[in-house]
Amino acid sequence: MSYPRVSTLKTPELFQSRLDQLGVTLHFDTHLELGPSAPLARPCQAGPDTIGNRFCILPMEGWDGTPDGRPTELTQRRWSNFGRSGAKLIWGGEAVAVRHDGRANPNQLLLNDRTFADIVGLRELLEQTHRREFGTTDDLLVGLQLTHSGRYAKPNDKTKAEPRTAYRHPVLDPRLKITDDSPLLSDADLERLIDDFVVAARLSRRAGFRFVDIKHCHGYLGHELLSGYDRPGKFGGSLENRTRFLREITAGIRAEAPGLELGVRVSVFDFVPFQPGPDRTGIPSQTGGYRYAFGGDGTGQGIDLSEPRAFLALLRELRIHLVCTTAGSPYYNPHIQRPAMFPPSDGYQPPEDPLVGVARQIQATADLKREFPDLVVVGSGYSYLQEWLPNVGQRAVRDGAVDLVGLGRMVLSYPELPADVLAGRELARKKICRTFSDCTTAPRNGLVSGCYPLDPFYKDRPERDQLLTLKQAAEK
Ligand SMILES: Cc1cc2nc3c(=O)[nH]c(=O)nc-3n(C[C@H](O)[C@H](O)[C@H](O)COP(=O)(O)O)c2cc1C
């Protein structure tokens, strides 16, 4: 199955007619507004902090830290690009592990006393770059994403999974060759981990970050706990128990790092894991009901926002005002998480026009935002919109369907997009992310991530040839 490329939908009429064909509701503005009162340029208040405009850089890892968890020049380049993007909210920079066994790869950043100064350096670099380009950082809000990768931990060897799980999973356990209870985290293990999150949050505050994101998305531990319906004990079963991890971390941070703001990035819906079908198009790995999708309706491919709604109500109660919505997981259903025309090498061909996936995330976010107008909500999954990203983003902000437009893959190929849009400059078409997924394929094969097709810096790196060879081999 192939789908019309977004770059061919050159006029508003063509774009709208494709959406109509798909039966998808996705509102967009035909003209972009300019000036300080334009929807994307207006500041946004987040508790005590002012965010200078409506663009947010989503956390984007590069698999390029040192083995002991410090940034390298590649990490610094990426953070510096975040700074010169013009976006005024930096949601976490990238996933940073709170301790070694929670790293998703042996090159993931780690926050502890030994890496502290280097992590401070990253934030300072981002802010210096931003100040140089835009004159001030008074309205720039920078947070750090704290994580434990749980089921997807690979702390020591790129090829060796060392999962730490919340519960036995009928589909995902076999995929990771888990055959017994040994990877399960006990309640006592989780209590220790809560302490590690609090220690990392304290360090984050000292490092000058305004907030930390307690990551609850993409199949990593925080997210997996939310679907621990069958987990016995105090961290499983009821929603109250499944959110105990978050509540205890929050209480610890309030006590140990007062003044530090909190945010949560959460997969607000999930589907059953997918796999390649006979022609490599993605198919659900099981049919006839699926009970492990947080925000799912029990069918495996439908949404029920009742629990995510209760989760956001809890955030409000905990005085957590910053929320970033996302969906699913890049490991088991990437088409709902990061809609793409070209799958990563270990993925599957898109089972739907990726525009459907974009609209699904935008709609779910809008439904939640309307019920929680007081929360600052950042949306995700916009990169596939390509030329239409600013038009859809402006409309979503204007309609109150989201507060900030999050940028993920687009910022790897085209970091200056927010600045260009806000200044009314024409988009640099050659830099627009076309969702080739090399930024995902590379790390899946042990290489650093980056935009190999479009960023001249990565085009020139030796890994590009390795990547081409790997992709050719995967296609055979
Ligand atoms: C290479 C790569 C690295 C990513 N790293 C992270 C991460 O560290 N933390 C996180 O929450 N999401 C991460 N994501 C997901 C993105 O933040 C974002 O949700 C996703 O790419 C969809 O947004 P987009 O359509 O703008 O790309 C990553 C995505 C990619 C492609």
The ligand as an SDF file (V2000), in Angstrom:
LIG
                    3D

 31 33  0  0  0  0  0  0  0  0999 V2000
   15.5630    9.6500   17.0580 C   0  0  0  0  0  0  0  0  0  0  0  0
   14.4620    9.8600   18.0430 C   0  0  0  0  0  0  0  0  0  0  0  0
   14.7480   10.0140   19.3930 C   0  0  0  0  0  0  0  0  0  0  0  0
   13.7180   10.1970   20.3260 C   0  0  0  0  0  0  0  0  0  0  0  0
   14.0320   10.3540   21.6440 N   0  0  0  0  0  0  0  0  0  0  0  0
   13.0370   10.5350   22.5560 C   0  0  0  0  0  0  0  0  0  0  0  0
   13.3340   10.7190   23.9290 C   0  0  0  0  0  0  0  0  0  0  0  0
   14.5010   10.7100   24.3430 O   0  0  0  0  0  0  0  0  0  0  0  0
   12.2900   10.8930   24.7790 N   0  0  0  0  0  0  0  0  0  0  0  0
   10.9790   10.9310   24.3530 C   0  0  0  0  0  0  0  0  0  0  0  0
   10.0680   11.1040   25.1680 O   0  0  0  0  0  0  0  0  0  0  0  0
   10.6830   10.7890   23.0400 N   0  0  0  0  0  0  0  0  0  0  0  0
   11.6620   10.5970   22.1440 C   0  0  0  0  0  0  0  0  0  0  0  0
   11.3580   10.4860   20.8210 N   0  0  0  0  0  0  0  0  0  0  0  0
    9.9610   10.7030   20.3640 C   0  0  0  0  0  0  0  0  0  0  0  0
    9.7580   12.1600   19.9310 C   0  0  0  0  0  0  0  0  0  0  0  0
    9.9180   13.0290   21.0290 O   0  0  0  0  0  0  0  0  0  0  0  0
    8.3680   12.4000   19.2890 C   0  0  0  0  0  0  0  0  0  0  0  0
    7.3510   12.0080   20.1830 O   0  0  0  0  0  0  0  0  0  0  0  0
    8.1620   11.6310   18.0110 C   0  0  0  0  0  0  0  0  0  0  0  0
    9.2810   11.7190   17.1570 O   0  0  0  0  0  0  0  0  0  0  0  0
    6.9080   12.1350   17.2800 C   0  0  0  0  0  0  0  0  0  0  0  0
    6.9880   13.5200   17.0240 O   0  0  0  0  0  0  0  0  0  0  0  0
    7.4010   14.0520   15.5580 P   0  0  0  0  0  0  0  0  0  0  0  0
    6.2900   13.6430   14.6400 O   0  0  0  0  0  0  0  0  0  0  0  0
    7.5430   15.5310   15.6820 O   0  0  0  0  0  0  0  0  0  0  0  0
    8.6790   13.3900   15.2020 O   0  0  0  0  0  0  0  0  0  0  0  0
   12.3650   10.2630   19.8830 C   0  0  0  0  0  0  0  0  0  0  0  0
   12.0820   10.1290   18.5180 C   0  0  0  0  0  0  0  0  0  0  0  0
   13.0990    9.9170   17.6090 C   0  0  0  0  0  0  0  0  0  0  0  0
   12.7530    9.7980   16.1490 C   0  0  0  0  0  0  0  0  0  0  0  0
  1  2  1  0
  2  3  1  0
  2 30  2  0
  3  4  2  0
  4  5  1  0
  4 28  1  0
  5  6  2  0
  6  7  1  0
  6 13  1  0
  7  8  2  0
  7  9  1  0
  9 10  1  0
 10 11  2  0
 10 12  1  0
 12 13  2  0
 13 14  1  0
 14 15  1  0
 14 28  1  0
 15 16  1  0
 16 17  1  0
 16 18  1  0
 18 19  1  0
 18 20  1  0
 20 21  1  0
 20 22  1  0
 22 23  1  0
 23 24  1  0
 24 25  2  0
 24 26  1  0
 24 27  1  0
 28 29  2  0
 29 30  1  0
 30 31  1  0
M  END
$$$$
